[in-house]
Amino acid sequence: MYKIAFDKSAQKEFLKLESEAQKIVSVKILELRDGNFSNDKQLKGKHKGKFRKRAGNYRIIYLKENNLLVISVIRIAHRKEVY
């Protein structure tokens, strides 16, 4: 099991989402906590080393720190503006 940590900006983005989107994103974040990384994509370019998890029309950008078992949620935004 991993520990989840939110950047302050990611937390604000999450709280701004409508309630239905928050539910979808919450389920995906719980999957991350449980170690379910299936279908997650490693990002390239300036986001190298980070991963993306799909949550409906939203994307969760996170950094996995294996030795500490910590997942830092960096960004939660609509897929049009997340990158």
Contacts in CASP RR format, 6 or more apart in sequence:
PFRMAT RR
TARGET T0000
AUTHOR 0000-0000-0000
METHOD contacts of the structure
MODEL  1
MYKIAFDKSAQKEFLKLESEAQKIVSVKILELRDGNFSNDKQLKGKHKGK
FRKRAGNYRIIYLKENNLLVISVIRIAHRKEVY
1 33 0 8 1.000
1 34 0 8 1.000
1 35 0 8 1.000
1 69 0 8 1.000
2 32 0 8 1.000
2 33 0 8 1.000
2 34 0 8 1.000
2 35 0 8 1.000
2 64 0 8 1.000
2 69 0 8 1.000
2 70 0 8 1.000
2 71 0 8 1.000
3 33 0 8 1.000
3 68 0 8 1.000
3 69 0 8 1.000
3 70 0 8 1.000
3 71 0 8 1.000
4 29 0 8 1.000
4 32 0 8 1.000
4 33 0 8 1.000
4 70 0 8 1.000
4 71 0 8 1.000
4 73 0 8 1.000
5 70 0 8 1.000
5 71 0 8 1.000
5 72 0 8 1.000
5 73 0 8 1.000
6 14 0 8 1.000
6 72 0 8 1.000
6 73 0 8 1.000
7 72 0 8 1.000
7 73 0 8 1.000
7 74 0 8 1.000
7 75 0 8 1.000
9 75 0 8 1.000
10 73 0 8 1.000
10 74 0 8 1.000
10 75 0 8 1.000
10 76 0 8 1.000
13 75 0 8 1.000
13 76 0 8 1.000
13 77 0 8 1.000
14 22 0 8 1.000
14 25 0 8 1.000
14 76 0 8 1.000
17 25 0 8 1.000
17 58 0 8 1.000
17 76 0 8 1.000
21 55 0 8 1.000
21 57 0 8 1.000
21 58 0 8 1.000
24 55 0 8 1.000
24 56 0 8 1.000
24 58 0 8 1.000
25 55 0 8 1.000
25 58 0 8 1.000
25 60 0 8 1.000
25 76 0 8 1.000
27 55 0 8 1.000
28 53 0 8 1.000
28 54 0 8 1.000
28 55 0 8 1.000
28 60 0 8 1.000
29 60 0 8 1.000
29 73 0 8 1.000
31 53 0 8 1.000
32 53 0 8 1.000
32 60 0 8 1.000
32 62 0 8 1.000
32 71 0 8 1.000
33 71 0 8 1.000
37 51 0 8 1.000
37 53 0 8 1.000
37 64 0 8 1.000
39 53 0 8 1.000
39 54 0 8 1.000
40 51 0 8 1.000
40 52 0 8 1.000
40 53 0 8 1.000
41 51 0 8 1.000
41 52 0 8 1.000
42 49 0 8 1.000
42 50 0 8 1.000
42 51 0 8 1.000
42 52 0 8 1.000
43 49 0 8 1.000
43 50 0 8 1.000
43 51 0 8 1.000
43 52 0 8 1.000
43 61 0 8 1.000
43 83 0 8 1.000
47 61 0 8 1.000
47 83 0 8 1.000
49 63 0 8 1.000
50 61 0 8 1.000
50 62 0 8 1.000
50 63 0 8 1.000
50 74 0 8 1.000
51 61 0 8 1.000
51 62 0 8 1.000
51 63 0 8 1.000
51 64 0 8 1.000
52 59 0 8 1.000
52 60 0 8 1.000
52 61 0 8 1.000
52 62 0 8 1.000
52 82 0 8 1.000
53 59 0 8 1.000
53 60 0 8 1.000
53 62 0 8 1.000
55 76 0 8 1.000
57 78 0 8 1.000
57 79 0 8 1.000
58 76 0 8 1.000
58 77 0 8 1.000
58 78 0 8 1.000
58 79 0 8 1.000
58 82 0 8 1.000
59 75 0 8 1.000
59 76 0 8 1.000
59 77 0 8 1.000
59 78 0 8 1.000
59 79 0 8 1.000
59 82 0 8 1.000
60 73 0 8 1.000
60 75 0 8 1.000
60 76 0 8 1.000
61 73 0 8 1.000
61 74 0 8 1.000
61 75 0 8 1.000
61 76 0 8 1.000
61 82 0 8 1.000
62 71 0 8 1.000
62 72 0 8 1.000
62 73 0 8 1.000
62 74 0 8 1.000
63 71 0 8 1.000
63 72 0 8 1.000
63 74 0 8 1.000
64 71 0 8 1.000
65 71 0 8 1.000
65 72 0 8 1.000
75 82 0 8 1.000
76 82 0 8 1.000
END
